Amino acid sequence: MAKGAAEKNAGGTVKVRLVKGLRGAKGIHRLSVKALGLGKLNSVRELKDSPQVRGLINTVHYLVRVEE
């Protein structure tokens, strides 16, 4: 079987970078970015890799870049 994204990370964390501004984004997407802890452009957070975090990332996939 294929290994999941969580098994690839030795530490179980994922780095998320905000690469696009929030101007023009939907309100729920702005809240998702805020829930990820990202504020300004190019801000980076290292978060615990969990289904909840992956769901937030998938919601705003066009605004963020995942750096594993």
All heavy atoms as TSV, in Angstrom:
chain	resi	resn	atom	element	x	y	z
A	1	MET	N	N	0.830	-1.183	0.000
A	1	MET	CA	C	0.000	0.000	0.000
A	1	MET	C	C	0.874	1.247	0.000
A	1	MET	O	O	1.988	1.235	0.483
A	1	MET	CB	C	-0.902	0.009	1.235
A	1	MET	CG	C	-1.937	-1.092	1.230
A	1	MET	SD	S	-3.061	-0.955	2.615
A	1	MET	CE	C	-4.048	0.404	2.071
A	2	ALA	N	N	0.331	2.313	-0.506
A	2	ALA	CA	C	1.071	3.573	-0.562
A	2	ALA	C	C	1.113	4.225	0.810
A	2	ALA	O	O	0.172	4.131	1.588
A	2	ALA	CB	C	0.410	4.520	-1.562
A	3	LYS	N	N	2.221	4.870	1.070
A	3	LYS	CA	C	2.362	5.574	2.348
A	3	LYS	C	C	1.689	6.927	2.254
A	3	LYS	O	O	1.788	7.613	1.251
A	3	LYS	CB	C	3.828	5.740	2.691
A	3	LYS	CG	C	4.529	4.415	2.847
A	3	LYS	CD	C	5.686	4.532	3.771
A	3	LYS	CE	C	6.365	3.199	3.861
A	3	LYS	NZ	N	6.414	2.662	5.141
A	4	GLY	N	N	1.009	7.332	3.333
A	4	GLY	CA	C	0.326	8.624	3.372
A	4	GLY	C	C	1.283	9.759	3.614
A	4	GLY	O	O	2.464	9.573	3.903
A	5	ALA	N	N	0.771	10.967	3.494
A	5	ALA	CA	C	1.595	12.162	3.694
A	5	ALA	C	C	2.077	12.254	5.135
A	5	ALA	O	O	3.167	12.728	5.403
A	5	ALA	CB	C	0.806	13.407	3.321
A	6	ALA	N	N	1.271	11.770	6.081
A	6	ALA	CA	C	1.659	11.840	7.485
A	6	ALA	C	C	2.825	10.905	7.776
A	6	ALA	O	O	3.646	11.176	8.646
A	6	ALA	CB	C	0.470	11.500	8.376
A	7	GLU	N	N	2.917	9.806	7.038
A	7	GLU	CA	C	4.006	8.862	7.279
A	7	GLU	C	C	5.302	9.320	6.650
A	7	GLU	O	O	6.372	8.874	7.044
A	7	GLU	CB	C	3.605	7.487	6.739
A	7	GLU	CG	C	2.452	6.875	7.508
A	7	GLU	CD	C	2.028	5.538	6.936
A	7	GLU	OE1	O	2.739	5.003	6.069
A	7	GLU	OE2	O	0.989	5.038	7.366
A	8	LYS	N	N	5.241	10.215	5.652
A	8	LYS	CA	C	6.454	10.738	5.035
A	8	LYS	C	C	7.222	11.623	6.000
A	8	LYS	O	O	8.436	11.630	6.003
A	8	LYS	CB	C	6.106	11.534	3.784
A	8	LYS	CG	C	5.822	10.687	2.576
A	8	LYS	CD	C	5.893	11.542	1.342
A	8	LYS	CE	C	4.521	11.670	0.755
A	8	LYS	NZ	N	4.511	12.465	-0.460
A	9	ASN	N	N	6.504	12.393	6.812
A	9	ASN	CA	C	7.137	13.314	7.753
A	9	ASN	C	C	7.614	12.546	8.967
A	9	ASN	O	O	6.839	11.878	9.621
A	9	ASN	CB	C	6.151	14.391	8.199
A	9	ASN	CG	C	5.759	15.314	7.074
A	9	ASN	OD1	O	6.315	15.232	5.992
A	9	ASN	ND2	N	4.814	16.171	7.324
A	10	ALA	N	N	8.890	12.677	9.270
A	10	ALA	CA	C	9.422	11.994	10.443
A	10	ALA	C	C	8.888	12.639	11.722
A	10	ALA	O	O	8.564	11.956	12.679
A	10	ALA	CB	C	10.945	12.039	10.417
A	11	GLY	N	N	8.784	13.967	11.743
A	11	GLY	CA	C	8.345	14.671	12.933
A	11	GLY	C	C	6.847	14.839	13.036
A	11	GLY	O	O	6.331	15.275	14.055
A	12	GLY	N	N	6.121	14.539	11.985
A	12	GLY	CA	C	4.677	14.704	12.012
A	12	GLY	C	C	4.239	16.146	11.937
A	12	GLY	O	O	3.195	16.508	12.438
A	13	THR	N	N	5.044	16.979	11.277
A	13	THR	CA	C	4.693	18.387	11.133
A	13	THR	C	C	4.669	18.745	9.661
A	13	THR	O	O	5.215	18.029	8.820
A	13	THR	CB	C	5.701	19.306	11.847
A	13	THR	OG1	O	6.990	19.107	11.289
A	13	THR	CG2	C	5.718	19.031	13.337
A	14	VAL	N	N	4.028	19.853	9.365
A	14	VAL	CA	C	3.945	20.348	8.001
A	14	VAL	C	C	4.148	21.862	8.039
A	14	VAL	O	O	3.637	22.544	8.913
A	14	VAL	CB	C	2.592	19.948	7.366
A	14	VAL	CG1	C	1.434	20.531	8.109
A	14	VAL	CG2	C	2.534	20.321	5.922
A	15	LYS	N	N	4.959	22.378	7.100
A	15	LYS	CA	C	5.195	23.817	6.994
A	15	LYS	C	C	4.243	24.388	5.961
A	15	LYS	O	O	4.127	23.852	4.855
A	15	LYS	CB	C	6.625	24.102	6.550
A	15	LYS	CG	C	7.624	24.158	7.642
A	15	LYS	CD	C	8.937	24.630	7.082
A	15	LYS	CE	C	9.943	24.848	8.166
A	15	LYS	NZ	N	11.223	25.298	7.618
A	16	VAL	N	N	3.583	25.470	6.313
A	16	VAL	CA	C	2.621	26.115	5.421
A	16	VAL	C	C	3.029	27.569	5.255
A	16	VAL	O	O	3.303	28.265	6.231
A	16	VAL	CB	C	1.193	26.035	6.008
A	16	VAL	CG1	C	0.196	26.636	5.053
A	16	VAL	CG2	C	0.825	24.606	6.335
A	17	ARG	N	N	3.089	28.027	3.987
A	17	ARG	CA	C	3.468	29.412	3.677
A	17	ARG	C	C	2.333	30.071	2.901
A	17	ARG	O	O	1.808	29.491	1.955
A	17	ARG	CB	C	4.742	29.440	2.841
A	17	ARG	CG	C	5.176	30.829	2.423
A	17	ARG	CD	C	6.376	30.799	1.507
A	17	ARG	NE	N	7.527	30.208	2.144
A	17	ARG	CZ	C	8.470	30.904	2.804
A	17	ARG	NH1	N	8.380	32.205	2.887
A	17	ARG	NH2	N	9.486	30.288	3.356
A	18	LEU	N	N	1.977	31.285	3.301
A	18	LEU	CA	C	0.966	32.069	2.588
A	18	LEU	C	C	1.644	32.733	1.397
A	18	LEU	O	O	2.528	33.569	1.575
A	18	LEU	CB	C	0.347	33.113	3.513
A	18	LEU	CG	C	-0.799	33.930	2.955
A	18	LEU	CD1	C	-1.986	33.042	2.618
A	18	LEU	CD2	C	-1.214	35.000	3.940
A	19	VAL	N	N	1.262	32.346	0.182
A	19	VAL	CA	C	1.944	32.848	-1.008
A	19	VAL	C	C	1.084	33.802	-1.829
A	19	VAL	O	O	1.575	34.394	-2.787
A	19	VAL	CB	C	2.414	31.682	-1.921
A	19	VAL	CG1	C	3.475	30.868	-1.229
A	19	VAL	CG2	C	1.257	30.829	-2.357
A	20	LYS	N	N	-0.188	33.952	-1.485
A	20	LYS	CA	C	-1.060	34.861	-2.212
A	20	LYS	C	C	-1.852	35.668	-1.204
A	20	LYS	O	O	-2.234	35.159	-0.154
A	20	LYS	CB	C	-2.007	34.065	-3.122
A	20	LYS	CG	C	-2.792	34.907	-4.068
A	20	LYS	CD	C	-3.614	34.066	-5.021
A	20	LYS	CE	C	-4.444	34.962	-5.909
A	20	LYS	NZ	N	-5.403	34.191	-6.690
A	21	GLY	N	N	-2.101	36.926	-1.526
A	21	GLY	CA	C	-2.828	37.800	-0.627
A	21	GLY	C	C	-4.288	37.409	-0.486
A	21	GLY	O	O	-4.854	36.696	-1.324
A	22	LEU	N	N	-4.915	37.887	0.569
A	22	LEU	CA	C	-6.291	37.526	0.872
A	22	LEU	C	C	-7.302	38.458	0.224
A	22	LEU	O	O	-8.506	38.246	0.359
A	22	LEU	CB	C	-6.498	37.523	2.395
A	22	LEU	CG	C	-5.672	36.499	3.150
A	22	LEU	CD1	C	-5.899	36.652	4.633
A	22	LEU	CD2	C	-6.004	35.105	2.697
A	23	ARG	N	N	-6.847	39.462	-0.457
A	23	ARG	CA	C	-7.763	40.391	-1.099
A	23	ARG	C	C	-8.530	39.675	-2.207
A	23	ARG	O	O	-7.940	39.066	-3.097
A	23	ARG	CB	C	-6.987	41.560	-1.693
A	23	ARG	CG	C	-7.860	42.661	-2.140
A	23	ARG	CD	C	-7.040	43.887	-2.380
A	23	ARG	NE	N	-7.939	45.022	-2.485
A	23	ARG	CZ	C	-7.548	46.255	-2.594
A	23	ARG	NH1	N	-6.278	46.533	-2.569
A	23	ARG	NH2	N	-8.425	47.216	-2.685
A	24	GLY	N	N	-9.828	39.730	-2.130
A	24	GLY	CA	C	-10.664	39.062	-3.116
A	24	GLY	C	C	-11.028	37.638	-2.750
A	24	GLY	O	O	-11.787	37.001	-3.458
A	25	ALA	N	N	-10.467	37.115	-1.653
A	25	ALA	CA	C	-10.788	35.756	-1.224
A	25	ALA	C	C	-12.114	35.753	-0.470
A	25	ALA	O	O	-12.531	36.774	0.090
A	25	ALA	CB	C	-9.685	35.208	-0.329
A	26	LYS	N	N	-12.777	34.604	-0.470
A	26	LYS	CA	C	-14.036	34.471	0.261
A	26	LYS	C	C	-13.787	34.630	1.755
A	26	LYS	O	O	-12.692	34.344	2.253
A	26	LYS	CB	C	-14.647	33.099	0.010
A	26	LYS	CG	C	-15.146	32.899	-1.386
A	26	LYS	CD	C	-15.823	31.551	-1.495
A	26	LYS	CE	C	-16.388	31.348	-2.880
A	26	LYS	NZ	N	-17.043	30.039	-2.983
A	27	GLY	N	N	-14.807	35.044	2.462
A	27	GLY	CA	C	-14.686	35.252	3.899
A	27	GLY	C	C	-14.322	33.991	4.648
A	27	GLY	O	O	-13.495	34.016	5.565
A	28	ILE	N	N	-14.911	32.855	4.265
A	28	ILE	CA	C	-14.606	31.594	4.942
A	28	ILE	C	C	-13.162	31.176	4.695
A	28	ILE	O	O	-12.514	30.577	5.554
A	28	ILE	CB	C	-15.599	30.482	4.510
A	28	ILE	CG1	C	-15.499	29.273	5.416
A	28	ILE	CG2	C	-15.429	30.112	3.073
A	28	ILE	CD1	C	-16.092	29.483	6.767
A	29	HIS	N	N	-12.622	31.543	3.538
A	29	HIS	CA	C	-11.231	31.231	3.251
A	29	HIS	C	C	-10.283	32.111	4.064
A	29	HIS	O	O	-9.216	31.666	4.489
A	29	HIS	CB	C	-10.954	31.362	1.754
A	29	HIS	CG	C	-11.671	30.338	0.941
A	29	HIS	ND1	N	-11.530	30.240	-0.424
A	29	HIS	CD2	C	-12.549	29.361	1.279
A	29	HIS	CE1	C	-12.276	29.247	-0.877
A	29	HIS	NE2	N	-12.913	28.712	0.144
A	30	ARG	N	N	-10.681	33.360	4.272
A	30	ARG	CA	C	-9.876	34.235	5.140
A	30	ARG	C	C	-9.816	33.673	6.552
A	30	ARG	O	O	-8.771	33.701	7.203
A	30	ARG	CB	C	-10.478	35.633	5.185
A	30	ARG	CG	C	-10.358	36.384	3.899
A	30	ARG	CD	C	-11.011	37.728	3.996
A	30	ARG	NE	N	-11.085	38.343	2.680
A	30	ARG	CZ	C	-11.073	39.626	2.472
A	30	ARG	NH1	N	-11.026	40.456	3.477
A	30	ARG	NH2	N	-11.131	40.095	1.248
A	31	LEU	N	N	-10.945	33.147	7.029
A	31	LEU	CA	C	-10.977	32.559	8.365
A	31	LEU	C	C	-10.134	31.294	8.432
A	31	LEU	O	O	-9.496	31.021	9.451
A	31	LEU	CB	C	-12.426	32.263	8.774
A	31	LEU	CG	C	-13.309	33.478	9.006
A	31	LEU	CD1	C	-14.745	33.042	9.272
A	31	LEU	CD2	C	-12.786	34.310	10.161
A	32	SER	N	N	-10.108	30.532	7.356
A	32	SER	CA	C	-9.286	29.322	7.323
A	32	SER	C	C	-7.805	29.663	7.392
A	32	SER	O	O	-7.035	28.994	8.084
A	32	SER	CB	C	-9.576	28.513	6.059
A	32	SER	OG	O	-10.897	28.051	6.057
A	33	VAL	N	N	-7.405	30.721	6.678
A	33	VAL	CA	C	-6.007	31.158	6.721
A	33	VAL	C	C	-5.656	31.633	8.119
A	33	VAL	O	O	-4.573	31.327	8.646
A	33	VAL	CB	C	-5.752	32.258	5.668
A	33	VAL	CG1	C	-4.400	32.914	5.873
A	33	VAL	CG2	C	-5.857	31.676	4.272
A	34	LYS	N	N	-6.567	32.340	8.756
A	34	LYS	CA	C	-6.337	32.818	10.120
A	34	LYS	C	C	-6.246	31.638	11.090
A	34	LYS	O	O	-5.434	31.639	12.013
A	34	LYS	CB	C	-7.456	33.765	10.537
A	34	LYS	CG	C	-7.215	34.450	11.844
A	34	LYS	CD	C	-8.281	35.482	12.139
A	34	LYS	CE	C	-7.980	36.174	13.450
A	34	LYS	NZ	N	-9.001	37.171	13.783
A	35	ALA	N	N	-7.065	30.606	10.867
A	35	ALA	CA	C	-7.032	29.418	11.720
A	35	ALA	C	C	-5.714	28.672	11.575
A	35	ALA	O	O	-5.253	28.025	12.531
A	35	ALA	CB	C	-8.194	28.494	11.381
A	36	LEU	N	N	-5.104	28.763	10.412
A	36	LEU	CA	C	-3.790	28.156	10.217
A	36	LEU	C	C	-2.682	28.972	10.880
A	36	LEU	O	O	-1.543	28.509	10.979
A	36	LEU	CB	C	-3.483	28.008	8.725
A	36	LEU	CG	C	-4.261	26.925	7.981
A	36	LEU	CD1	C	-4.054	27.069	6.482
A	36	LEU	CD2	C	-3.835	25.555	8.455
A	37	GLY	N	N	-3.000	30.176	11.314
A	37	GLY	CA	C	-2.022	31.015	11.992
A	37	GLY	C	C	-1.216	31.884	11.056
A	37	GLY	O	O	-0.161	32.396	11.429
A	38	LEU	N	N	-1.689	32.061	9.843
A	38	LEU	CA	C	-0.982	32.864	8.860
A	38	LEU	C	C	-1.611	34.245	8.794
A	38	LEU	O	O	-2.828	34.375	8.768
A	38	LEU	CB	C	-1.053	32.196	7.488
A	38	LEU	CG	C	-0.496	30.780	7.424
A	38	LEU	CD1	C	-0.827	30.156	6.085
A	38	LEU	CD2	C	0.989	30.776	7.676
A	39	GLY	N	N	-0.786	35.277	8.754
A	39	GLY	CA	C	-1.312	36.628	8.736
A	39	GLY	C	C	-0.918	37.373	7.483
A	39	GLY	O	O	-1.727	37.635	6.613
A	40	LYS	N	N	0.359	37.692	7.383
A	40	LYS	CA	C	0.853	38.473	6.257
A	40	LYS	C	C	1.380	37.558	5.157
A	40	LYS	O	O	1.611	36.370	5.361
A	40	LYS	CB	C	1.975	39.401	6.719
A	40	LYS	CG	C	1.507	40.452	7.698
A	40	LYS	CD	C	2.639	41.380	8.042
A	40	LYS	CE	C	2.160	42.468	8.979
A	40	LYS	NZ	N	3.223	43.388	9.332
A	41	LEU	N	N	1.587	38.150	4.000
A	41	LEU	CA	C	2.126	37.435	2.868
A	41	LEU	C	C	3.498	36.861	3.210
A	41	LEU	O	O	4.304	37.509	3.894
A	41	LEU	CB	C	2.241	38.395	1.683
A	41	LEU	CG	C	2.392	37.797	0.306
A	41	LEU	CD1	C	1.201	36.920	-0.036
A	41	LEU	CD2	C	2.533	38.889	-0.705
A	42	ASN	N	N	3.777	35.657	2.789
A	42	ASN	CA	C	5.028	34.921	3.013
A	42	ASN	C	C	5.253	34.532	4.467
A	42	ASN	O	O	6.356	34.154	4.834
A	42	ASN	CB	C	6.244	35.693	2.487
A	42	ASN	CG	C	6.282	35.718	0.991
A	42	ASN	OD1	O	5.943	34.730	0.335
A	42	ASN	ND2	N	6.654	36.850	0.418
A	43	SER	N	N	4.227	34.599	5.290
A	43	SER	CA	C	4.384	34.116	6.656
A	43	SER	C	C	4.346	32.588	6.647
A	43	SER	O	O	3.659	31.968	5.832
A	43	SER	CB	C	3.296	34.676	7.569
A	43	SER	OG	O	2.019	34.304	7.118
A	44	VAL	N	N	5.122	31.980	7.544
A	44	VAL	CA	C	5.276	30.524	7.578
A	44	VAL	C	C	4.924	30.031	8.970
A	44	VAL	O	O	5.290	30.645	9.975
A	44	VAL	CB	C	6.730	30.113	7.241
A	44	VAL	CG1	C	6.888	28.610	7.302
A	44	VAL	CG2	C	7.122	30.634	5.885
A	45	ARG	N	N	4.210	28.910	9.030
A	45	ARG	CA	C	3.900	28.244	10.295
A	45	ARG	C	C	4.221	26.774	10.142
A	45	ARG	O	O	4.009	26.184	9.091
A	45	ARG	CB	C	2.419	28.371	10.635
A	45	ARG	CG	C	1.972	29.715	11.128
A	45	ARG	CD	C	2.451	30.062	12.529
A	45	ARG	NE	N	2.160	29.045	13.503
A	45	ARG	CZ	C	1.151	29.074	14.368
A	45	ARG	NH1	N	0.351	30.101	14.377
A	45	ARG	NH2	N	0.979	28.100	15.218
A	46	GLU	N	N	4.752	26.186	11.196
A	46	GLU	CA	C	4.973	24.752	11.230
A	46	GLU	C	C	3.901	24.170	12.136
A	46	GLU	O	O	3.861	24.457	13.333
A	46	GLU	CB	C	6.370	24.440	11.755
A	46	GLU	CG	C	6.747	23.011	11.568
A	46	GLU	CD	C	8.229	22.769	11.739
A	46	GLU	OE1	O	9.003	23.732	11.727
A	46	GLU	OE2	O	8.586	21.594	11.898
A	47	LEU	N	N	3.023	23.358	11.561
A	47	LEU	CA	C	1.859	22.850	12.261
A	47	LEU	C	C	1.920	21.329	12.364
A	47	LEU	O	O	2.552	20.672	11.532
A	47	LEU	CB	C	0.579	23.253	11.517
A	47	LEU	CG	C	0.384	24.742	11.303
A	47	LEU	CD1	C	-0.689	24.978	10.267
A	47	LEU	CD2	C	0.038	25.410	12.607
A	48	LYS	N	N	1.249	20.805	13.369
A	48	LYS	CA	C	1.138	19.366	13.528
A	48	LYS	C	C	0.307	18.802	12.378
A	48	LYS	O	O	-0.739	19.338	12.047
A	48	LYS	CB	C	0.474	19.045	14.860
A	48	LYS	CG	C	0.367	17.587	15.161
A	48	LYS	CD	C	-0.277	17.361	16.499
A	48	LYS	CE	C	-0.511	15.880	16.725
A	48	LYS	NZ	N	-1.301	15.651	17.928
A	49	ASP	N	N	0.803	17.744	11.758
A	49	ASP	CA	C	0.100	17.148	10.631
A	49	ASP	C	C	-1.080	16.331	11.143
A	49	ASP	O	O	-0.906	15.292	11.765
A	49	ASP	CB	C	1.059	16.265	9.834
A	49	ASP	CG	C	0.501	15.908	8.480
A	49	ASP	OD1	O	-0.531	16.481	8.103
A	49	ASP	OD2	O	1.107	15.056	7.802
A	50	SER	N	N	-2.285	16.843	10.905
A	50	SER	CA	C	-3.506	16.171	11.353
A	50	SER	C	C	-4.573	16.334	10.276
A	50	SER	O	O	-4.445	17.188	9.395
A	50	SER	CB	C	-3.988	16.785	12.668
A	50	SER	OG	O	-4.422	18.104	12.468
A	51	PRO	N	N	-5.621	15.538	10.328
A	51	PRO	CA	C	-6.688	15.675	9.335
A	51	PRO	C	C	-7.345	17.056	9.342
A	51	PRO	O	O	-7.743	17.560	8.288
A	51	PRO	CB	C	-7.704	14.607	9.739
A	51	PRO	CG	C	-6.909	13.595	10.476
A	51	PRO	CD	C	-5.830	14.364	11.174
A	52	GLN	N	N	-7.435	17.682	10.501
A	52	GLN	CA	C	-8.039	19.007	10.584
A	52	GLN	C	C	-7.184	20.041	9.852
A	52	GLN	O	O	-7.707	20.883	9.108
A	52	GLN	CB	C	-8.229	19.434	12.044
A	52	GLN	CG	C	-9.239	18.620	12.792
A	52	GLN	CD	C	-8.667	17.331	13.362
A	52	GLN	OE1	O	-7.480	17.075	13.251
A	52	GLN	NE2	N	-9.520	16.520	13.945
A	53	VAL	N	N	-5.882	19.988	10.060
A	53	VAL	CA	C	-4.971	20.923	9.397
A	53	VAL	C	C	-4.967	20.670	7.900
A	53	VAL	O	O	-5.001	21.608	7.100
A	53	VAL	CB	C	-3.550	20.809	9.993
A	53	VAL	CG1	C	-2.549	21.602	9.166
A	53	VAL	CG2	C	-3.544	21.283	11.431
A	54	ARG	N	N	-4.958	19.413	7.494
A	54	ARG	CA	C	-4.981	19.084	6.062
A	54	ARG	C	C	-6.276	19.584	5.411
A	54	ARG	O	O	-6.269	20.028	4.268
A	54	ARG	CB	C	-4.841	17.580	5.861
A	54	ARG	CG	C	-3.456	17.053	6.128
A	54	ARG	CD	C	-2.499	17.494	5.069
A	54	ARG	NE	N	-1.147	17.069	5.387
A	54	ARG	CZ	C	-0.137	17.167	4.557
A	54	ARG	NH1	N	-0.329	17.694	3.356
A	54	ARG	NH2	N	1.055	16.790	4.904
A	55	GLY	N	N	-7.381	19.513	6.141
A	55	GLY	CA	C	-8.643	20.024	5.614
A	55	GLY	C	C	-8.607	21.521	5.397
A	55	GLY	O	O	-9.099	22.027	4.377
A	56	LEU	N	N	-8.012	22.252	6.350
A	56	LEU	CA	C	-7.874	23.706	6.185
A	56	LEU	C	C	-6.973	24.039	5.001
A	56	LEU	O	O	-7.245	24.953	4.229
A	56	LEU	CB	C	-7.317	24.337	7.462
A	56	LEU	CG	C	-8.258	24.415	8.650
A	56	LEU	CD1	C	-7.501	24.839	9.903
A	56	LEU	CD2	C	-9.394	25.359	8.374
A	57	ILE	N	N	-5.891	23.270	4.856
A	57	ILE	CA	C	-4.973	23.499	3.739
A	57	ILE	C	C	-5.678	23.230	2.418
A	57	ILE	O	O	-5.535	23.992	1.460
A	57	ILE	CB	C	-3.712	22.627	3.883
A	57	ILE	CG1	C	-2.873	23.105	5.076
A	57	ILE	CG2	C	-2.885	22.643	2.614
A	57	ILE	CD1	C	-1.746	22.181	5.461
A	58	ASN	N	N	-6.468	22.164	2.345
A	58	ASN	CA	C	-7.189	21.847	1.112
A	58	ASN	C	C	-8.215	22.924	0.776
A	58	ASN	O	O	-8.488	23.180	-0.398
A	58	ASN	CB	C	-7.874	20.493	1.216
A	58	ASN	CG	C	-6.888	19.354	1.141
A	58	ASN	OD1	O	-5.800	19.500	0.609
A	58	ASN	ND2	N	-7.257	18.211	1.680
A	59	THR	N	N	-8.793	23.552	1.795
A	59	THR	CA	C	-9.771	24.607	1.563
A	59	THR	C	C	-9.131	25.813	0.881
A	59	THR	O	O	-9.732	26.423	0.000
A	59	THR	CB	C	-10.408	25.058	2.891
A	59	THR	OG1	O	-11.004	23.925	3.517
A	59	THR	CG2	C	-11.449	26.126	2.672
A	60	VAL	N	N	-7.933	26.156	1.276
A	60	VAL	CA	C	-7.257	27.354	0.744
A	60	VAL	C	C	-6.004	26.979	-0.047
A	60	VAL	O	O	-5.007	27.692	-0.022
A	60	VAL	CB	C	-6.911	28.336	1.888
A	60	VAL	CG1	C	-8.151	28.916	2.499
A	60	VAL	CG2	C	-6.052	27.661	2.948
A	61	HIS	N	N	-6.074	25.886	-0.782
A	61	HIS	CA	C	-4.911	25.377	-1.515
A	61	HIS	C	C	-4.357	26.387	-2.508
A	61	HIS	O	O	-3.162	26.376	-2.805
A	61	HIS	CB	C	-5.279	24.090	-2.250
A	61	HIS	CG	C	-6.332	24.270	-3.289
A	61	HIS	ND1	N	-6.041	24.599	-4.580
A	61	HIS	CD2	C	-7.691	24.203	-3.215
A	61	HIS	CE1	C	-7.167	24.712	-5.267
A	61	HIS	NE2	N	-8.188	24.474	-4.453
A	62	TYR	N	N	-5.187	27.284	-3.006
A	62	TYR	CA	C	-4.737	28.267	-3.985
A	62	TYR	C	C	-4.063	29.471	-3.336
A	62	TYR	O	O	-3.498	30.323	-4.050
A	62	TYR	CB	C	-5.915	28.732	-4.850
A	62	TYR	CG	C	-7.001	29.465	-4.097
A	62	TYR	CD1	C	-7.050	30.842	-4.102
A	62	TYR	CD2	C	-7.952	28.772	-3.353
A	62	TYR	CE1	C	-8.047	31.524	-3.407
A	62	TYR	CE2	C	-8.939	29.430	-2.670
A	62	TYR	CZ	C	-9.000	30.798	-2.693
A	62	TYR	OH	O	-9.966	31.468	-2.006
A	63	LEU	N	N	-4.081	29.560	-2.023
A	63	LEU	CA	C	-3.457	30.673	-1.307
A	63	LEU	C	C	-2.170	30.279	-0.596
A	63	LEU	O	O	-1.363	31.155	-0.258
A	63	LEU	CB	C	-4.418	31.245	-0.262
A	63	LEU	CG	C	-5.717	31.854	-0.773
A	63	LEU	CD1	C	-6.624	32.191	0.409
A	63	LEU	CD2	C	-5.433	33.082	-1.590
A	64	VAL	N	N	-1.976	28.992	-0.338
A	64	VAL	CA	C	-0.843	28.533	0.459
A	64	VAL	C	C	0.006	27.546	-0.314
A	64	VAL	O	O	-0.421	26.956	-1.301
A	64	VAL	CB	C	-1.318	27.887	1.786
A	64	VAL	CG1	C	-2.069	28.872	2.636
A	64	VAL	CG2	C	-2.138	26.651	1.520
A	65	ARG	N	N	1.230	27.372	0.174
A	65	ARG	CA	C	2.138	26.356	-0.346
A	65	ARG	C	C	2.597	25.497	0.828
A	65	ARG	O	O	2.961	26.024	1.880
A	65	ARG	CB	C	3.347	26.998	-1.013
A	65	ARG	CG	C	4.353	25.967	-1.529
A	65	ARG	CD	C	5.506	26.582	-2.276
A	65	ARG	NE	N	4.967	27.244	-3.459
A	65	ARG	CZ	C	5.403	28.420	-3.905
A	65	ARG	NH1	N	6.338	29.055	-3.274
A	65	ARG	NH2	N	4.886	28.954	-4.993
A	66	VAL	N	N	2.565	24.194	0.648
A	66	VAL	CA	C	2.988	23.259	1.690
A	66	VAL	C	C	4.441	22.916	1.442
A	66	VAL	O	O	4.817	22.485	0.351
A	66	VAL	CB	C	2.126	21.981	1.670
A	66	VAL	CG1	C	2.600	20.998	2.725
A	66	VAL	CG2	C	0.665	22.335	1.893
A	67	GLU	N	N	5.255	23.120	2.464
A	67	GLU	CA	C	6.698	22.823	2.381
A	67	GLU	C	C	6.988	21.716	3.386
A	67	GLU	O	O	7.107	21.975	4.570
A	67	GLU	CB	C	7.499	24.077	2.703
A	67	GLU	CG	C	7.185	25.238	1.797
A	67	GLU	CD	C	7.791	26.528	2.279
A	67	GLU	OE1	O	8.325	26.571	3.405
A	67	GLU	OE2	O	7.718	27.511	1.539
A	68	GLU	N	N	7.090	20.503	2.884
A	68	GLU	CA	C	7.296	19.375	3.802
A	68	GLU	C	C	8.751	19.014	3.906
A	68	GLU	O	O	9.530	19.256	3.072
A	68	GLU	CB	C	6.505	18.167	3.315
A	68	GLU	CG	C	5.034	18.458	3.346
A	68	GLU	CD	C	4.206	17.243	3.024
A	68	GLU	OE1	O	4.475	16.190	3.593
A	68	GLU	OE2	O	3.310	17.379	2.212
